[in-house]
Amino acid sequence: MTVEDQHFLNRLVALGILPGDLVKAKNSQLEHSVREKGMTRALIEQFGLSENAVADAICKESGFGKMLIVNEIETAPTQLLTEDEIHTYRTVPIFCIGLELTMAFTDPPSRQLRTHLQKMTGFQILPVITTVSDFDAAVKKYRGTVDRVQRIGSTVDLEKYDIRKSVTPGRAAISEKEADATIAQLVDELLLRAAKMGASDIHIEPAEDELMIRFRIDGMLQRILSLPTAYHKGMISVIKAKSGMDMFERSIPQDGRMTLNAADRVFDVRVNSLPMLLGEKIVLRLLGKTAMMTNLENLGFSQKNLDMFRTLMRLPNGIILVTGPTGSGKTTTLYSALNEMKDIGRNITTVENPVEYKLPLINQVQVNADRGLTFASVLRAILRQDPNVILVGEIRDAETGIIATEAALTGHLVLSTLHTNDAIGAISRLVNLGVASFWVSASVIGVLAQRLVRKICERCKEEYTPEASVLESFGLSNLPKDVTLFRGRGCSFCNGVGYKGRMAIHEILILTEEMRDVIYGEVTTTKLRNLAMANNFQDMYFDGLRKALAGITTLEEVQRVARRAI
């Protein structure tokens, strides 16, 4: 037993909860039971104490609160601890707010354990104490609902087919009779593996000596498998058949889609084929039809940027633009904002292509251009539906932009997205689309630009002292020479890349009257940037550097996704 365990036992004796002579008599049995089952279960088993009495005693001695967790576990954060780690540390995550993670324990959580869990998860640990039966019921529910995809067993050993790992590289293809069933199983296993690993895309690409399979995980492609080239035509045919594409057409690009059901999750899989020099390449994009709605606090905003964004959200009218490339988290940010804004007294309507997640208390319309249901036509109809807040999935042409500005100028709050490199560039982009500069000047109230950076894997994070030349290359020459930074070594948890998960870096431009005057006259990016800098504008590169210095990501990762201002 640890010193802290022994101290807790002594306190139970002093409080009269345990008889001291009996504790001494059962010392060896107790020590063994504590190692195997934990302090609380050992006390219940050895001395017949009630679980509530032990939990109350732990709370009294530690100062931590007592909590029933079984009804809270359905919304618990996933992928923070493995099943083995839940068993080993005898704890389960309950909920996180910002950088604070509440975790439930049945035993007194030592300072050493809390520090270890903080390093593993990247969150500040806030312990609560619960009873053994409540903990067991919560863990059973947690494993049964949150982690179902991870618990699906594999039907095919993919590594057996990997020609880079096989003892007989480039082995002959299996017989034609076996091929249909085996290749169909391979495709199913690849889809399941992608869902388990959190991949957004699967790339199936032919090369001269292999059929390479890559997954895009946390925004980066990773090689997963190398199959014999003989599998190429069979896999293409299986995927085309599953996704409603023409199996016999190989000379032109095709689009298709299928649905993947993995335990309690449903994925909409978009499929595209493209004829290449060595044969067709297939890319499958996995889109979750359901997603846990997150809070704005959990999206990586600095406190300053979060306050600025919420200030924009509270305004009664105007256009708020969220910009960034495809896959930069714009939809997640907008949905989280709508989730915070929704209220029984507000009429919020969205027009999207496609509707990615269903939101309560919000009217959602999906664009269908084939039937004349365009962004512009739906937006006109929405204006006759007495809206307070309108979300336009994307402003992609002059007509949609003009109607959106008219909506903003007639008393509505409009949220939308644009594909631009930064916040300041969104203004000139709107004008270039064909929206008159005086309308842009009068309607746009703010622009949020964002990118996603990979977070350092908490399981293999290590400190290092960078060279002075490295700091200078990132514009950090003013930092002390002995400054400590962090990076990931690479481990099995992060698939050897040193990163696990992603977060956003942001920049927010709030338009001032001076900026509106510039836009109304002649829009120039230089003038707008100078005015923004004079109003303490901080770009996303700066936001990324702060997160790198805080040990959340790396300098190299920030430089990969954001440009340093010259």
C-alpha positions, 0 to 999 in steps of 0.5 A: 500500500502507498503512504496515502493509503496507509494514512487513509486507513489510519484516519478510518481507525481514528474516526472509529469506522474501522477497529484498529486491532482487526486492521493489524490482524488482517494487514497482509490480506488487506494489502493483497486485496488493495493491490488487486481490487483497490482500497474501497473494494478491499474495505467492503470485502474485508470489513463488511463496510457499506459502500456509501460509508467508504465513499463518504469517508473518502469525501470527508478526508479528501475534500472531493465531492460525491456524485452519482455518475450512472446517469451522466455517463452517456455524454462522457467524452470518448477516446481519452482512456482505453478500457484497460486504462479504466480498469488499471486506474479505476476511474472513468471520465464524466465530462469536460468543460474547457481544459478541465476534465471531471473524473470519477473514482471509487478510491482516494485518488493520489496526487501522483495518479492525478498528475499522471492522468493529467499528462495522459489526457491533457486536461486538468483533473477534477476528481469526484467520488462515487460508490462501487455499484454506481461506478460499475453500472456507469462503466458498463454503460460507458463501454456499451454505448460510447465505445461500441465501434471500438468493440466490433471485432475484426473479421479479416486480418489485414496485416496478412494481406500486406505485401510489405509485411508478408513473408512471401512478398507479392504473393500470387492472388487468391483463386477467383472463387475465393476472390469475390468473398475475400475482397468484399470482406477486405472492403468491409474491414477497411471501412470498419478500420477507418471508422475505428481509427477516426479517419475522414478519408480512405485512399485506394491508389494503384502503383506499379508494384502495390495497391496502396491504402492510405487513411486521412487521420487528423488531416494527414494521410497515413499509409495503412496497407499495401495489397498485391496489385492483383486485388485492384480491379476486384476492390474497385468493382466491389466498391462501385457495386456498393455505392451505385456506380457503373462497374464497367465504366473505367474511363471517366470519373464517377461519384457514388455513395453508400451507408456504413453502419458501425454499432450505434454510429451511421456514416454517409460514405461519399465515393469518387473514382478517377481514371489514373495512368495505372488504373482507377483511384478511389477515394471514400469520404466518411461523414458521421450522420450524428455527432455529439454537440460540443460547446464553444469552450471546447473548440480551442478558442482563446478567452479573448477570441471566444469573448469576441465571437460571442459579442458578434453572436449577441448582435441583432443583425449583420453577417458573421462569416466563418472562413477556412478551407474544406475540413477546417471545422467551419461547420462544427463551429457554426453548429456549436454557435447555433446550439448556444443561440437556440431558444424557444423565443427565436426562429433559427433557420438553416439552408445547407448542402448537405444537412450534416447534423440534426439540431433541436429547435432549429429549422433545417433545409437541404439544397436540391439544385436538380429541383430548383432548390438552390441557396438563393431560392431557399434564402428568399423563402426563408425571409418570408418565414419570420426568421431571427437567425439564418445560417447559409451553408456557403456564400458561393455566388453573387446572388446568394451573397446579395440576398444574404446582405439584404437579409442582414440589412433588414434586421436579421443575423446571418451566419455563413461560410466562405473559402478564403485564406484569412479573415481580412481576405473574406471582404475582398472575396465577397466583393469579387463574387459580385456583392456591391462594396457598399452592401458589404460595408453595411452588412458584414459585422465580423469574420472568424477564420480558422484552421485545424492543427494536430495536438501533441499525443499526451501519451508520448509527449516530451520536453525539449530545448529548441536551437536559437536558429529554430526559434528565429525561423518562427519569429520567436527570437525574443524568447529565452534561449533555454525555453522549453517546448514539447513534441511527441515521440510517437507511440502505439496510441498515436500510430507512431506520428506523435500527434493525436486529435486536433484543435482549431486556431483562430483569428477574428476581425470585427469591423470598425467604422474606419474599416467600413469607410475603406470597404465602401470606397475601394477595398484593399487588403493592405489598408484593411490589415493596417487598420486591423493591426491598429485595433489589436488584431491578432492573426491565427499564426499568433494564436497557434504560437501561443498554443505551441508554447503552452505545449498543446501543439508544435511550432512545425504544425502551426507553420504547416497550416498558417502563414506568418505575417511578413 
